[in-house]
């Protein structure tokens, strides 16, 4: 099942990219493995998946210890400051940095471990109260503050769009995030690149790709419903 699902998702990524004249290799598929057993992750790994996303720190750490070391782990869920020490050094990318205080905690831990940490700034594009993320109008000032932290490198932006019936309803949020990344990129802020746009999940990743996503986070589409 997982192999078939992955083939379907990969085909859809190719087609969505082609529709807007992009190359499929511009889009990285993150297999969202939260709550999934090791056997399912190993099956996806055997099919060639190397990027996996987890929401919870404890689950990421447990799986990190038990699975192949060439897996690139992405923390895509909300990160509490008291959990930072557990993930620094284990993730290839933290997608959910939405405050200076969180970034400062990551910096402190990175210094301790003498490592660098790649992050994305999470932006709440739709202004949903139930979602984390900085408001779009505050994103640039947060980027500027975080960019001063020497062990942290901002690679781009992330958003979690609303749950909608029609994927095209999220085009406005994806398009606005893309524009925000372009605007920030034009400011040429030191220690900041805007190469990564993490947006789109199982229900709307094709739309997100058409609007410029470089990372899509797909769980149900690969592993089936929880």
C-alpha positions in Angstrom: 0.0 0.0 0.0 2.7 2.5 1.0 4.6 1.9 -2.3 1.5 2.5 -4.3 0.6 5.6 -2.3 4.1 7.0 -2.7 4.0 6.4 -6.5 0.6 8.3 -6.6 1.9 11.2 -4.5 5.1 11.4 -6.6 3.1 11.4 -9.8 0.9 14.2 -8.5 4.0 16.2 -7.4 5.4 15.9 -11.0 2.2 16.9 -12.6 1.6 19.9 -10.3 5.2 21.1 -10.9 4.9 20.6 -14.7 1.7 22.7 -14.7 3.6 25.8 -13.6 6.8 25.0 -15.5 8.7 23.8 -12.5 10.9 20.7 -12.2 9.7 18.0 -9.8 13.1 17.9 -8.1 12.4 21.5 -6.9 9.9 19.9 -4.5 10.9 17.7 -1.5 8.4 15.3 -0.2 8.3 15.0 3.6 6.6 11.8 4.7 4.7 12.8 7.9 5.2 9.8 10.1 3.6 11.0 13.4 1.8 8.2 15.2 3.0 5.7 12.6 4.8 2.4 13.7 8.4 1.8 12.8 7.4 -0.9 10.3 5.5 1.6 8.1 8.4 4.1 8.3 10.8 1.3 7.3 8.6 0.4 4.3 8.6 4.0 3.1 12.4 4.1 3.7 12.7 1.0 1.5 10.8 2.8 -1.2 13.4 5.6 -1.1 11.9 8.1 1.3 14.6 9.9 3.4 12.7 13.0 4.7 10.3 12.3 7.5 8.3 14.7 9.6 7.3 14.4 13.2 5.0 16.6 15.3 6.1 15.6 18.8 9.6 15.8 20.2 9.5 12.6 22.2 8.3 10.6 19.2 11.0 12.1 16.9 13.7 11.2 19.5 12.5 7.6 20.0 12.4 7.0 16.2 15.7 8.8 15.7 17.4 6.2 18.0 15.8 3.2 16.2 15.9 4.0 12.5 18.7 4.5 9.9 20.9 7.4 10.5 20.7 8.8 7.0 17.0 9.8 7.6 16.5 13.6 7.5 14.2 14.3 10.4 11.9 17.4 10.2 10.2 18.8 13.3 7.0 20.2 11.9 4.9 20.5 15.1 4.9 23.2 17.7 8.2 23.3 19.7 8.1 24.2 23.4 11.2 25.9 24.8 11.7 23.2 27.4 11.9 20.5 24.7 14.6 22.2 22.6 17.5 20.4 24.2 16.2 17.1 23.0 15.9 17.9 19.3 19.0 20.1 18.6 21.4 17.9 16.8 18.8 15.4 15.6 16.8 17.4 13.1 17.8 18.6 9.7 15.2 21.3 9.9 12.9 22.8 12.5 9.9 24.1 10.6 8.0 25.8 13.5 10.0 28.7 15.0 7.5 31.4 15.7 9.1 33.6 18.4 12.4 35.1 19.3 12.4 33.4 22.7 12.2 30.0 21.1 15.0 30.9 18.7 17.1 32.1 21.6 16.6 28.8 23.3 17.7 26.9 20.2 20.7 29.2 19.9 21.7 28.4 23.5 21.4 24.7 22.9 23.3 24.9 19.6 26.2 26.7 21.3 26.3 24.0 24.0 26.4 21.2 21.5 28.7 23.2 19.1 26.4 22.7 16.2 24.4 24.8 13.8 20.6 24.6 13.4 18.6 25.2 10.2 15.1 26.6 10.8 12.0 28.0 9.1 9.9 30.8 10.5 6.3 29.6 10.9 3.8 32.2 9.7 0.0 32.0 10.5 -1.1 33.2 7.1 -4.9 32.8 7.7 -4.8 34.3 11.2 -6.4 31.2 12.7 -6.5 31.4 16.5 -6.1 27.6 16.7 -2.8 27.7 14.9 0.7 28.7 15.9 2.9 31.1 13.9 3.8 34.7 13.7 1.4 37.1 11.9 2.5 37.9 8.3 3.1 41.6 9.1 5.5 40.6 12.0 7.4 38.0 10.0 10.1 40.3 8.7 11.0 41.8 12.1 11.2 38.3 13.6 13.4 37.2 10.8 15.7 40.2 11.4 16.0 39.5 15.1 16.6 35.7 14.7 19.1 36.4 11.9 21.5 37.8 14.6 21.8 34.5 16.3 25.1 33.0 15.0 24.3 29.3 15.2 20.8 29.5 13.7 20.3 29.8 9.9 16.9 30.8 8.5 16.2 28.8 5.4 12.7 30.1 4.6 9.1 30.1 5.7 6.4 27.6 6.7 2.7 27.7 7.1 -0.2 25.4 8.0 -3.1 26.4 5.9 -6.7 26.0 7.0 -8.6 22.7 6.4 -10.7 23.4 3.3 -13.0 21.5 1.0 -11.5 22.8 -2.2 -7.6 23.0 -2.2 -7.8 26.1 -4.4 -9.3 28.0 -1.5 -5.9 27.9 0.1 -4.2 29.4 -3.0 -4.5 32.9 -1.5 -2.6 31.8 1.7 0.1 29.9 -0.3 0.5 32.8 -2.8 0.8 35.3 0.1 3.5 33.2 1.8 5.4 33.0 -1.5 5.2 36.8 -1.9 6.3 37.3 1.7 9.3 35.2 1.1 10.2 37.2 -2.0 9.8 40.5 -0.2 12.0 39.3 2.7 14.6 37.9 0.3 14.9 41.3 -1.5 16.0 42.8 1.8 19.3 40.8 1.6 19.4 40.1 5.4 22.6 38.5 6.5 22.3 34.8 7.6 18.9 34.5 5.9 17.9 32.6 2.8 14.4 32.2 1.5 14.9 29.1 -0.6 12.5 26.9 1.4 8.7 27.3 1.4 7.2 24.5 3.5 3.5 24.5 2.8 0.8 22.0 1.6 -0.4 18.8 3.2 -2.3 15.7 2.0 -5.4 17.7 1.0 -3.8 20.6 -0.8 -0.1 19.8 -1.6 -0.7 20.0 -5.4 -2.1 23.5 -5.0 0.8 24.5 -2.8 3.3 23.3 -5.4 1.5 25.4 -8.0 2.0 28.4 -5.7 5.7 27.8 -5.1 6.1 25.1 -2.3 9.5 23.5 -2.1 8.6 21.2 0.8 5.3 19.4 1.0 4.2 17.5 4.2 2.2 14.4 3.3 1.0 11.9 6.0 -2.4 10.4 5.2 -1.7 10.4 1.5 1.3 8.0 2.1 0.5 6.1 5.3 -3.4 6.1 5.1 -5.8 7.6 7.7 -4.9 7.4 11.4 
